[in-house]
């Protein structure tokens, strides 16, 4: 409702509502901070896990920030903005999602205090932008160089990214596998390294132990042969990669066939067999001895192929077919009439193996390099899923380091250095932006505080100790979460890609500024839904726009 000359004017439909001014801003900040609070205890190598149960009873146990946020049914629009910022961080660098959430929450907390002291949000937004730009400059001066030849450093990055994402310390074999996989899909373009992580295939099977995780130079397809009489192993494979089915084609228009005698039925069956045989012969005549088909393969066609010693697979995902084509040098065939010997891919071996009661197919010795697969093993599905998430973070971290060729120390050391340097920068400013830069510095310091708290140490004591080291010029000193000592993170091997830090600070600042610029929230009328349907995201907003308890539907309370 708006006022014009003292006369109220209704601008919302019946059932809608509006929040404006400090009330809207306060609720937005509260919602965003609730997300940050939910993730705070997961930060670092000693971070705690969250157990999440979805509506059908599936269990997820993890301390991976983006996984938790994906499972949380966040309703409040401001909280959704924090979730989207964390997802963007994951898409960009694969790590640092929890850091983004914590920083955003702390920036909003500092802004709320300044607003309470009479500072206008516009001035805070301006100050936060200045602080973020200055932080980028400072981080670049702290970074060190790394190349794809520095295997020892790359393995340290891999270990840092995986630490805390799984029970115990990461296996040295897995750390090496990550580096092997990234290097296998690294190419040089215009003088720069480019990592194509689409060339990395990860398949998982519960059973056995984590030690049985295996790296394959080639492609793993989670499928078995379509016919038991087909060979289990084909050497010197000539591979047909089909998006078309190996079946008799249906008529383009509807047709009705009347069969009135057994002779007519036999004739019809014979004709059908001939049609299918002709289709199968198109593949056989190409010289292929292995077939990967996106669609179906008729049972009779399977028999014909088996008699010719051809190994065939059906219902293969289109994404897997593209990877097969890239690795084997074959072409995707959309019509069997177009299949020629020149379209076939090549591999030294295609073999079906029994894995944990199921069967998987391994394509190795492919014509083109640059495609690797990892078969993850673990005792339970939860362990396998946890390991997959840890490996994904490590893959992205190593890839970012190779592409950017820059690293910074971990363990909270960059944030402590930024705190001190931004405090100095704030003292050189005039105007109210100085207050915002000061709050930005304090928000960054929450990262080492959370690391210390989650490891069971007194955060104030450890923070004071880290500050004193940095004031003495030891800018790479951070917290050893296992011993509580403040040590040189470079010597300890705790390092991270520069991009993880810069992207996290940039995303947090942008998200906080976006939320601070909102002074009016218009809530649409609740849409009519049948009884039992889920509540809409922005209807009456039970607990979302008002009290926070209902913000994360379906999730057990975490805050």
C-alpha positions as CSV (number, residue, x, y, z in Angstrom):
1,X,0.0,0.0,0.0
2,X,1.4,3.4,-0.9
3,X,0.3,6.9,0.1
4,X,-0.4,9.8,-2.2
5,X,-1.6,13.0,-0.8
6,X,-2.7,11.3,2.3
7,X,-4.9,8.9,0.3
8,X,-3.8,5.2,0.6
9,X,-3.4,3.4,-2.8
10,X,-3.6,-0.4,-2.9
11,X,-0.8,-1.9,-5.1
12,X,-1.0,-5.6,-4.1
13,X,-3.8,-8.1,-4.7
14,X,-5.8,-9.4,-1.8
15,X,-3.8,-11.9,0.2
16,X,-0.4,-10.3,-0.8
17,X,1.7,-8.4,1.7
18,X,4.6,-6.0,1.8
19,X,7.5,-5.5,4.1
20,X,9.7,-2.4,3.7
21,X,12.4,-0.4,5.3
22,X,14.3,-1.7,8.3
23,X,11.8,-4.5,8.9
24,X,12.5,-6.0,5.4
25,X,16.2,-5.6,5.7
26,X,16.3,-7.1,9.2
27,X,14.4,-10.2,8.1
28,X,16.6,-10.7,5.0
29,X,19.7,-10.4,7.1
30,X,18.3,-12.9,9.7
31,X,17.5,-15.4,7.0
32,X,20.9,-15.2,5.3
33,X,22.7,-15.5,8.6
34,X,20.7,-18.6,9.5
35,X,22.2,-20.4,6.5
36,X,25.7,-19.3,7.5
37,X,25.1,-20.5,11.1
38,X,24.0,-23.9,9.8
39,X,27.3,-24.4,8.0
40,X,29.8,-22.8,10.4
41,X,30.5,-26.0,12.4
42,X,31.4,-27.9,9.2
43,X,34.5,-25.7,8.3
44,X,38.0,-27.1,8.4
45,X,39.6,-30.5,8.8
46,X,37.9,-30.9,12.2
47,X,34.5,-29.7,11.0
48,X,31.4,-31.7,12.1
49,X,29.1,-33.6,9.8
50,X,25.4,-33.1,9.1
51,X,23.0,-36.0,8.8
52,X,20.2,-35.2,6.4
53,X,17.1,-37.4,5.7
54,X,15.0,-36.6,2.6
55,X,11.3,-37.2,2.2
56,X,11.7,-40.8,1.1
57,X,14.2,-41.7,3.8
58,X,17.5,-41.5,1.9
59,X,20.3,-40.6,4.2
60,X,23.2,-38.2,3.5
61,X,26.1,-37.7,5.9
62,X,28.5,-34.9,4.9
63,X,30.2,-31.7,5.9
64,X,30.5,-30.5,2.3
65,X,28.9,-27.1,2.2
66,X,27.3,-27.2,-1.2
67,X,25.9,-30.7,-0.6
68,X,24.2,-29.5,2.6
69,X,22.8,-26.5,0.9
70,X,21.4,-28.6,-2.0
71,X,19.6,-30.9,0.5
72,X,18.2,-28.0,2.5
73,X,14.8,-26.9,1.4
74,X,15.4,-23.2,1.8
75,X,12.3,-21.1,1.3
76,X,13.3,-17.5,2.2
77,X,14.4,-15.6,-0.9
78,X,17.3,-13.9,0.9
79,X,18.5,-17.2,2.2
80,X,18.2,-18.6,-1.4
81,X,20.6,-15.9,-2.5
82,X,23.3,-17.2,-0.1
83,X,22.7,-20.8,-1.4
84,X,23.1,-19.6,-5.0
85,X,26.3,-17.8,-4.1
86,X,27.7,-21.0,-2.6
87,X,26.6,-23.0,-5.7
88,X,28.3,-20.5,-7.9
89,X,31.5,-20.9,-5.9
90,X,31.3,-24.7,-6.3
91,X,30.7,-24.4,-10.0
92,X,33.6,-22.0,-10.4
93,X,36.3,-23.6,-8.3
94,X,34.7,-26.7,-6.6
95,X,35.7,-25.6,-3.1
96,X,35.2,-22.8,-0.6
97,X,31.4,-23.0,-0.4
98,X,31.3,-23.0,3.4
99,X,33.7,-20.0,3.4
100,X,31.3,-18.0,1.1
101,X,28.3,-18.7,3.4
102,X,30.2,-17.8,6.6
103,X,31.6,-14.6,5.1
104,X,28.2,-13.5,3.7
105,X,26.6,-14.0,7.1
106,X,29.3,-12.1,8.9
107,X,29.3,-9.2,6.4
108,X,25.5,-8.9,6.9
109,X,26.0,-9.1,10.7
110,X,28.5,-6.2,10.5
111,X,26.2,-4.2,8.2
112,X,23.2,-4.7,10.6
113,X,25.3,-3.2,13.4
114,X,26.3,-0.2,11.3
115,X,22.7,0.4,10.2
116,X,21.7,0.4,13.9
117,X,24.3,3.1,14.4
118,X,22.8,5.2,11.7
119,X,25.0,4.3,8.7
120,X,23.1,4.2,5.4
121,X,23.1,0.9,3.5
122,X,24.5,2.6,0.4
123,X,27.6,3.7,2.3
124,X,28.0,0.2,3.6
125,X,27.7,-1.3,0.1
126,X,30.3,1.3,-1.2
127,X,32.7,0.4,1.7
128,X,32.3,-3.3,1.1
129,X,33.2,-2.9,-2.6
130,X,36.3,-1.0,-1.7
131,X,37.3,-3.6,0.8
132,X,36.8,-6.5,-1.6
133,X,38.9,-4.8,-4.3
134,X,41.6,-4.1,-1.8
135,X,41.5,-7.7,-0.6
136,X,42.0,-8.9,-4.2
137,X,45.2,-6.7,-4.5
138,X,46.5,-8.0,-1.1
139,X,45.9,-11.6,-2.0
140,X,47.8,-11.3,-5.2
141,X,50.9,-10.1,-3.3
142,X,50.6,-13.1,-1.0
143,X,50.4,-15.7,-3.8
144,X,53.2,-18.0,-5.0
145,X,53.7,-19.6,-8.4
146,X,53.0,-23.3,-9.2
147,X,53.2,-25.2,-12.4
148,X,51.9,-28.6,-13.6
149,X,55.5,-29.9,-13.1
150,X,55.4,-29.2,-9.4
151,X,53.9,-32.5,-8.5
152,X,54.7,-32.3,-4.8
153,X,52.8,-29.0,-4.5
154,X,49.9,-30.3,-6.6
155,X,49.6,-33.3,-4.2
156,X,49.5,-30.9,-1.3
157,X,46.7,-29.0,-2.8
158,X,44.8,-32.3,-3.4
159,X,45.4,-33.3,0.2
160,X,44.2,-29.9,1.6
161,X,41.0,-30.0,-0.4
162,X,40.2,-33.6,0.7
163,X,41.1,-33.2,4.4
164,X,38.0,-33.0,6.6
165,X,35.7,-34.2,3.8
166,X,36.0,-37.9,4.8
167,X,36.7,-39.9,8.0
168,X,40.4,-39.7,8.8
169,X,43.2,-38.3,6.7
170,X,43.0,-38.9,2.9
171,X,44.8,-41.9,1.5
172,X,48.1,-41.0,-0.2
173,X,47.0,-43.2,-3.2
174,X,43.9,-41.1,-3.6
175,X,45.9,-37.9,-3.4
176,X,48.1,-39.1,-6.2
177,X,45.1,-40.3,-8.3
178,X,43.6,-36.8,-8.3
179,X,46.8,-35.2,-9.6
180,X,47.1,-38.0,-12.2
181,X,43.6,-37.4,-13.4
182,X,43.9,-33.7,-13.7
183,X,47.3,-33.9,-15.5
184,X,45.8,-36.4,-18.0
185,X,43.2,-33.9,-19.1
186,X,45.4,-30.8,-19.2
187,X,46.3,-29.2,-22.5
188,X,48.0,-26.0,-23.5
189,X,46.1,-23.4,-25.5
190,X,47.5,-20.0,-26.4
191,X,50.3,-20.4,-24.0
192,X,48.0,-21.2,-21.0
193,X,47.0,-24.5,-19.4
194,X,43.4,-25.6,-19.9
195,X,42.0,-28.4,-17.8
196,X,39.0,-30.3,-19.2
197,X,37.4,-32.1,-16.3
198,X,34.7,-33.5,-18.6
199,X,37.5,-35.9,-19.5
200,X,37.4,-37.4,-16.0
201,X,34.9,-40.2,-15.4
202,X,34.0,-41.2,-11.9
203,X,32.0,-44.4,-11.2
204,X,31.2,-45.7,-7.8
205,X,30.4,-49.1,-6.4
206,X,29.9,-49.9,-2.7
207,X,31.6,-52.9,-1.4
208,X,35.3,-53.8,-0.7
209,X,37.3,-50.9,0.9
210,X,38.5,-47.5,0.0
211,X,41.9,-49.0,-0.7
212,X,40.4,-50.9,-3.7
213,X,39.6,-47.6,-5.5
214,X,41.2,-48.0,-8.9
215,X,42.4,-45.5,-11.6
216,X,41.8,-46.6,-15.2
217,X,43.4,-44.9,-18.2
218,X,40.3,-45.2,-20.4
219,X,36.5,-45.3,-19.8
220,X,34.3,-47.2,-17.4
221,X,30.7,-47.9,-18.5
222,X,28.3,-49.1,-15.8
223,X,26.6,-51.6,-18.2
224,X,26.9,-55.3,-19.0
225,X,26.6,-57.3,-22.3
226,X,23.1,-57.6,-23.7
227,X,23.5,-61.4,-24.4
228,X,25.3,-64.0,-22.4
229,X,26.7,-65.7,-25.5
230,X,28.6,-62.6,-26.4
231,X,32.4,-62.5,-25.6
232,X,33.4,-61.0,-22.2
233,X,36.6,-59.6,-23.7
234,X,37.4,-58.1,-27.1
235,X,41.0,-57.2,-28.0
236,X,41.8,-54.8,-30.8
237,X,38.3,-53.5,-30.5
238,X,36.6,-51.7,-33.4
239,X,33.8,-49.8,-31.8
240,X,30.5,-48.7,-33.3
241,X,28.9,-45.8,-31.3
242,X,25.2,-45.6,-32.1
243,X,22.4,-43.2,-31.1
244,X,20.0,-45.3,-33.3
245,X,18.4,-48.5,-32.2
246,X,19.1,-51.9,-33.6
247,X,15.5,-52.8,-34.1
248,X,13.0,-53.1,-37.0
249,X,11.5,-49.7,-37.7
250,X,7.9,-49.0,-37.0
251,X,5.7,-47.7,-39.8
252,X,5.4,-43.9,-40.0
253,X,1.6,-44.2,-40.0
254,X,-0.7,-46.4,-38.0
255,X,-1.4,-49.8,-39.7
256,X,-3.6,-52.8,-38.9
257,X,-2.7,-56.3,-40.0
258,X,-5.3,-59.1,-40.0
259,X,-3.9,-62.6,-39.6
260,X,-6.5,-65.3,-40.1
261,X,-4.4,-68.4,-40.4
262,X,-1.2,-70.0,-38.9
263,X,0.5,-69.8,-42.3
264,X,-0.1,-66.0,-42.4
265,X,1.4,-65.7,-38.9
266,X,4.5,-67.7,-39.9
267,X,4.9,-65.5,-43.0
268,X,4.6,-62.4,-40.9
269,X,7.1,-63.7,-38.3
270,X,9.5,-64.7,-41.1
271,X,9.3,-61.2,-42.6
272,X,9.9,-59.6,-39.2
273,X,13.0,-61.8,-38.7
274,X,14.3,-60.8,-42.1
275,X,13.8,-57.1,-41.3
276,X,15.7,-57.4,-38.0
277,X,18.4,-59.5,-39.7
278,X,19.0,-56.8,-42.3
279,X,19.3,-54.2,-39.6
280,X,21.8,-56.4,-37.7
281,X,23.8,-57.0,-40.9
282,X,24.3,-53.3,-41.4
283,X,26.3,-53.2,-38.2
284,X,28.0,-56.6,-38.9
285,X,29.1,-55.5,-42.4
286,X,30.8,-52.4,-41.0
287,X,33.4,-54.6,-39.3
288,X,32.5,-53.6,-35.8
289,X,33.2,-56.1,-33.0
290,X,31.9,-53.9,-30.2
291,X,28.7,-51.9,-30.1
292,X,27.6,-49.2,-27.7
293,X,24.0,-48.2,-28.4
294,X,22.0,-45.4,-26.8
295,X,18.7,-47.1,-27.5
296,X,17.4,-50.6,-27.7
297,X,18.7,-53.8,-29.3
298,X,16.1,-56.3,-30.4
299,X,16.5,-59.8,-28.8
300,X,16.8,-61.4,-32.2
301,X,19.4,-58.9,-33.3
302,X,21.3,-59.8,-30.1
303,X,21.4,-63.4,-31.2
304,X,22.7,-62.5,-34.7
305,X,25.4,-60.2,-33.1
306,X,26.4,-62.9,-30.6
307,X,26.9,-65.5,-33.4
308,X,29.3,-63.1,-35.1
309,X,31.3,-62.7,-31.8
310,X,30.2,-59.1,-31.4
311,X,30.0,-57.6,-27.9
312,X,27.1,-55.2,-27.6
313,X,25.7,-52.8,-24.9
314,X,22.4,-50.9,-24.9
315,X,20.8,-47.9,-23.0
316,X,24.1,-46.1,-22.8
317,X,23.9,-42.4,-21.7
318,X,24.4,-39.9,-24.4
319,X,27.2,-38.2,-22.3
320,X,29.0,-41.5,-22.1
321,X,28.7,-42.0,-25.9
322,X,30.3,-38.6,-26.5
323,X,33.2,-39.5,-24.2
324,X,33.6,-42.9,-26.0
325,X,33.7,-41.1,-29.4
326,X,36.3,-38.6,-28.1
327,X,38.5,-41.3,-26.6
328,X,38.3,-43.9,-29.4
329,X,38.2,-41.6,-32.3
330,X,34.8,-42.9,-33.5
331,X,31.8,-41.0,-34.8
332,X,28.3,-40.8,-33.3
333,X,26.0,-42.6,-35.7
334,X,22.4,-41.5,-35.9
335,X,21.4,-43.8,-38.7
336,X,22.6,-47.4,-39.4
337,X,22.5,-46.6,-43.1
338,X,25.3,-44.1,-42.6
339,X,27.6,-46.5,-40.7
340,X,30.9,-47.2,-42.4
341,X,34.2,-48.7,-41.3
342,X,35.7,-45.2,-41.1
343,X,33.2,-44.3,-38.4
344,X,34.5,-47.0,-36.0
345,X,36.5,-46.1,-32.9
346,X,39.5,-48.1,-31.7
347,X,40.6,-49.5,-28.4
348,X,43.1,-52.1,-27.3
349,X,40.7,-53.8,-25.0
350,X,37.0,-53.8,-24.1
351,X,36.3,-56.1,-21.1
352,X,33.4,-56.8,-18.8
353,X,34.3,-57.4,-15.2
354,X,32.3,-58.4,-12.1
355,X,32.3,-55.7,-9.5
356,X,30.5,-56.1,-6.2
357,X,27.9,-58.5,-7.5
358,X,27.3,-56.3,-10.6
359,X,29.0,-56.0,-13.9
360,X,30.9,-53.0,-15.4
361,X,32.7,-52.6,-18.7
362,X,36.2,-51.2,-19.1
363,X,37.4,-49.6,-22.4
364,X,41.2,-49.2,-22.2
365,X,44.1,-48.5,-24.6
366,X,41.9,-46.0,-26.5
367,X,43.1,-44.4,-29.7
368,X,43.2,-40.9,-28.2
369,X,44.6,-40.1,-24.8
370,X,43.1,-37.5,-22.4
371,X,40.3,-39.7,-20.9
372,X,40.7,-41.3,-17.4
373,X,38.2,-43.0,-15.1
374,X,38.2,-43.6,-11.4
375,X,36.3,-46.5,-9.8
376,X,35.5,-45.5,-6.3
377,X,35.1,-48.3,-3.7
378,X,33.9,-48.2,-0.1
379,X,32.2,-50.3,2.5
380,X,28.8,-48.5,2.4
381,X,27.0,-46.2,0.0
382,X,27.5,-43.3,2.4
383,X,31.3,-43.8,2.4
384,X,31.4,-44.0,-1.3
385,X,29.3,-40.8,-1.7
386,X,31.5,-39.0,0.8
387,X,34.7,-40.0,-1.0
388,X,33.2,-38.9,-4.3
389,X,32.5,-35.4,-2.9
390,X,36.0,-35.2,-1.5
391,X,37.5,-36.2,-4.8
392,X,35.4,-33.7,-6.7
393,X,36.6,-30.8,-4.5
394,X,40.2,-32.0,-4.9
395,X,39.9,-32.3,-8.7
396,X,38.6,-28.7,-9.0
397,X,41.2,-27.4,-6.6
398,X,44.1,-28.9,-8.5
399,X,42.6,-27.9,-11.8
400,X,42.3,-24.3,-10.6
401,X,45.9,-24.3,-9.4
402,X,47.2,-25.6,-12.8
403,X,45.2,-23.1,-14.8
404,X,46.0,-20.0,-12.7
405,X,49.5,-21.1,-11.6
406,X,49.0,-19.4,-8.2
407,X,48.7,-20.6,-4.6
408,X,48.2,-19.2,-1.2
409,X,48.8,-20.8,2.2
410,X,45.8,-22.2,4.1
411,X,44.9,-22.7,7.7
412,X,43.3,-19.3,8.1
413,X,46.6,-17.4,7.3
414,X,45.3,-15.4,4.3
415,X,42.3,-14.2,6.3
416,X,44.4,-13.0,9.3
417,X,46.8,-11.2,6.9
418,X,43.8,-9.6,5.2
419,X,42.4,-8.5,8.5
420,X,45.5,-6.6,9.5
421,X,46.1,-5.1,6.1
422,X,42.4,-4.0,5.7
423,X,42.5,-2.5,9.2
424,X,45.4,-0.3,8.0
425,X,43.6,0.5,4.8
426,X,40.5,1.5,6.7
427,X,42.5,4.0,8.9
428,X,43.6,5.7,5.7
429,X,40.0,6.4,4.5
430,X,37.7,9.3,5.4
431,X,34.0,9.1,5.5
432,X,31.7,6.4,6.6
433,X,33.1,3.8,4.1
434,X,35.9,3.5,6.7
435,X,33.5,1.8,9.1
436,X,32.3,-0.7,6.4
437,X,35.9,-1.6,5.5
438,X,36.6,-2.2,9.2
439,X,33.6,-4.6,9.4
440,X,34.8,-6.3,6.3
441,X,38.1,-7.0,7.9
442,X,36.4,-8.4,11.1
443,X,34.2,-10.7,8.9
444,X,37.3,-12.2,7.3
445,X,38.7,-13.0,10.8
446,X,35.7,-15.3,11.4
447,X,37.2,-17.9,9.2
448,X,40.3,-18.7,11.4
449,X,38.0,-18.3,14.4
450,X,35.7,-21.0,13.1
451,X,38.6,-23.2,12.3
452,X,39.8,-23.0,15.9
453,X,36.4,-23.5,17.4
454,X,35.7,-26.6,15.3
455,X,39.0,-28.1,16.3
456,X,38.2,-27.6,19.9
457,X,40.6,-24.8,20.7
458,X,40.0,-21.3,22.3
459,X,39.4,-19.2,19.2
460,X,40.4,-15.9,20.9
461,X,43.7,-17.3,22.1
462,X,44.6,-18.8,18.7
463,X,43.5,-15.7,16.9
464,X,45.7,-13.5,19.1
465,X,48.6,-15.8,18.5
466,X,48.1,-15.7,14.7
467,X,47.9,-12.0,14.7
468,X,51.2,-11.6,16.6
469,X,52.9,-13.9,14.1
470,X,51.6,-11.9,11.1
471,X,52.4,-8.6,12.7
472,X,56.0,-9.9,13.0
473,X,56.0,-10.5,9.2
474,X,55.2,-14.2,9.2
475,X,52.3,-13.9,6.7
476,X,52.0,-17.7,6.0
477,X,51.4,-18.7,9.6
478,X,48.1,-20.4,10.3
479,X,46.5,-22.9,12.6
480,X,47.4,-26.5,12.7
481,X,43.9,-27.9,13.5
482,X,45.4,-31.2,14.7
483,X,47.9,-29.8,17.3
484,X,46.6,-26.3,17.9
485,X,50.0,-24.8,17.1
486,X,50.4,-21.7,14.9
487,X,52.9,-22.8,12.2
488,X,54.0,-22.0,8.7
489,X,51.3,-23.5,6.4
490,X,53.7,-23.7,3.5
491,X,56.1,-25.9,5.4
492,X,53.2,-28.0,6.6
493,X,51.9,-28.4,3.1
494,X,48.5,-26.7,3.6
495,X,48.0,-24.7,0.4
496,X,45.1,-23.7,-1.7
497,X,44.6,-22.2,-5.2
498,X,44.4,-18.4,-5.1
499,X,41.1,-18.6,-7.1
500,X,39.4,-20.3,-4.2
501,X,40.0,-17.3,-1.9
502,X,39.4,-14.5,-4.5
503,X,36.2,-16.1,-5.7
504,X,34.9,-16.6,-2.2
505,X,35.5,-13.0,-1.2
506,X,34.0,-11.7,-4.4
507,X,30.9,-13.9,-4.1
508,X,30.3,-13.1,-0.4
509,X,30.7,-9.3,-1.0
510,X,28.4,-9.3,-4.0
511,X,25.7,-11.3,-2.2
512,X,25.9,-9.2,1.0
513,X,25.6,-6.0,-1.1
514,X,22.7,-7.3,-3.1
515,X,20.8,-8.2,0.1
516,X,21.6,-4.8,1.7
517,X,20.2,-3.0,-1.3
518,X,16.8,-4.5,-0.8
519,X,14.4,-2.3,1.3
520,X,11.1,-3.6,0.0
521,X,9.8,-7.1,-0.2
522,X,6.5,-7.8,-2.0
523,X,5.0,-11.2,-1.2
524,X,2.6,-12.6,-3.7
525,X,-0.7,-14.1,-2.7
526,X,-0.6,-17.8,-1.8
527,X,-1.5,-19.9,-4.8
528,X,-4.3,-22.4,-4.4
529,X,-3.0,-26.0,-4.1
530,X,-4.7,-29.2,-3.3
531,X,-4.6,-30.4,0.3
532,X,-1.3,-32.0,1.2
533,X,0.7,-30.1,-1.4
534,X,3.9,-28.5,-0.4
535,X,3.7,-24.9,0.7
536,X,4.8,-22.4,-1.9
537,X,8.1,-20.6,-1.5
538,X,6.5,-17.1,-1.2
539,X,3.0,-17.4,0.0
540,X,2.2,-16.8,3.6
541,X,5.9,-17.6,4.1
542,X,5.3,-19.5,7.4
543,X,8.5,-19.0,9.4
544,X,10.4,-17.8,6.4
545,X,9.7,-14.1,6.2
546,X,8.7,-13.9,9.8
547,X,10.1,-16.3,12.4
548,X,12.9,-18.5,11.0
549,X,11.9,-22.0,12.2
550,X,10.2,-23.0,8.9
551,X,12.9,-21.7,6.6
552,X,14.4,-25.0,6.0
553,X,11.6,-27.4,5.5
554,X,12.3,-31.1,5.6
555,X,15.5,-30.6,7.5
556,X,16.1,-31.4,11.2
557,X,17.0,-28.3,13.2
558,X,20.6,-27.4,12.8
559,X,20.7,-24.0,14.4
